[in-house]
């Protein structure tokens, strides 16, 4: 679901459900973190919202969040730069 690439980089494997009423993390989908996003999957809008969502959720700039795989898929890999262990702890609290 998530792994530390280094002390300052976390990779999160997610499953995205676009077109939701509210953007939020809703739990797990298999081995991935499930996220509902309000943007439609058109012209990369859902991808951009995923990146903005993680930037806001972890209080980092958008430049510190990068889509590394799954541009045209619901299964995605997102790289987040910052305090990786803090990010893991915050995610674990949320999905308990």
VMD Tcl script that draws the C-alpha trace (Angstrom):
set ca {
  {0.00 0.00 0.00}
  {2.80 2.40 0.87}
  {6.55 2.18 1.18}
  {9.40 4.47 2.09}
  {11.62 5.03 -0.91}
  {13.93 7.05 1.35}
  {13.52 8.96 4.61}
  {12.08 11.86 2.61}
  {10.10 10.02 -0.08}
  {7.00 7.86 0.25}
  {5.35 5.87 -2.52}
  {1.61 5.30 -2.08}
  {-0.28 2.80 -4.22}
  {-3.86 3.99 -4.67}
  {-7.12 3.06 -6.33}
  {-9.03 6.11 -7.54}
  {-12.79 6.37 -7.92}
  {-13.48 9.56 -9.91}
  {-16.76 11.48 -10.02}
  {-17.52 11.35 -6.28}
  {-19.42 14.06 -4.43}
  {-16.49 14.73 -2.08}
  {-12.77 13.97 -2.44}
  {-11.64 11.76 0.42}
  {-9.73 8.66 1.47}
  {-12.29 5.93 2.11}
  {-10.18 2.92 3.14}
  {-8.57 0.10 1.22}
  {-9.22 -1.57 -2.11}
  {-7.27 -4.81 -2.03}
  {-3.65 -3.82 -1.38}
  {-4.21 -0.17 -2.35}
  {-5.46 2.92 -0.58}
  {-8.89 3.84 -1.99}
  {-9.56 7.49 -2.76}
  {-12.74 9.07 -4.06}
  {-12.12 12.16 -6.20}
  {-14.78 14.65 -7.26}
  {-13.23 15.42 -10.66}
  {-14.21 13.34 -13.70}
  {-11.59 11.19 -15.46}
  {-11.39 13.60 -18.40}
  {-8.29 15.39 -19.73}
  {-6.23 14.43 -16.67}
  {-8.47 16.34 -14.26}
  {-8.80 13.42 -11.85}
  {-5.01 12.95 -11.82}
  {-4.49 16.62 -11.05}
  {-7.01 16.45 -8.23}
  {-5.30 13.37 -6.78}
  {-2.02 15.30 -6.62}
  {-3.69 18.38 -5.13}
  {-5.55 16.19 -2.62}
  {-2.33 14.58 -1.35}
  {-0.55 17.94 -1.23}
  {-3.30 19.36 0.96}
  {-3.70 16.18 3.05}
  {0.02 16.07 3.93}
  {0.51 19.88 4.00}
  {3.18 19.88 1.29}
  {3.42 21.87 -1.93}
  {2.04 20.42 -5.15}
  {5.62 20.27 -6.42}
  {6.31 17.62 -3.75}
  {3.64 15.25 -5.06}
  {4.18 13.34 -8.31}
  {2.24 10.71 -10.22}
  {4.80 8.03 -11.08}
  {2.52 5.35 -12.58}
  {-1.06 4.84 -13.69}
  {-1.82 8.00 -15.62}
  {-4.68 6.33 -17.53}
  {-5.65 3.77 -14.90}
  {-7.59 3.77 -11.64}
  {-4.56 2.05 -10.07}
  {-1.88 4.67 -9.50}
  {1.43 5.18 -7.72}
  {2.06 8.56 -6.14}
  {5.41 9.81 -4.83}
  {5.26 12.27 -1.93}
  {8.35 14.16 -0.80}
  {8.71 15.24 2.81}
  {8.79 13.39 6.15}
  {8.03 9.86 4.95}
  {7.55 8.37 8.40}
  {5.09 11.11 9.36}
  {3.12 10.38 6.17}
  {2.97 6.65 6.98}
  {1.84 7.34 10.54}
  {-0.89 9.70 9.32}
  {-2.16 7.16 6.78}
  {-2.13 4.31 9.32}
  {-4.20 6.43 11.74}
  {-6.72 7.13 9.02}
  {-7.23 3.55 7.79}
  {-7.55 1.87 11.19}
}
mol new
graphics top color blue
foreach p $ca { graphics top sphere $p radius 0.5 }
foreach p [lrange $ca 0 end-1] q [lrange $ca 1 end] { graphics top cylinder $p $q radius 0.2 }
display resetview
